[in-house]
Amino acid sequence: MANKKKPKPTELPGICSNPGHPLGLWDFITKLQSDKSFAADFVDLVKLANNNDQGAIDCVNALLAPRPDELTGLGVPLSQVDSFRKCTESGLLVAAIARQGAEKSRK
């Protein structure tokens, strides 16, 4: 059986059309675990953001706003909290969880 790779995303997923207010890290992770479609869309979104798509970066920032206490609680040094609050860093953190959730839903 051939391993079918999902094509690279080229446009922003629907979760960007009405992001609402940004969620803290733990609330965001809870949403990823409970909403498999959202998790799959978020994986695509982070891929676009990591390719410097400004719309995707803005969308991640509109969806996710980890609080400093959440990051320091994970062991991120206070001196690095600001960089980890940026889209590509915090996005990668939750994208790993989103990908796990999305893959479970496909099985």
Order of alpha helices (4+ residues) and beta strands (2+ residues): alpha-alpha-alpha-alpha-alpha-alpha
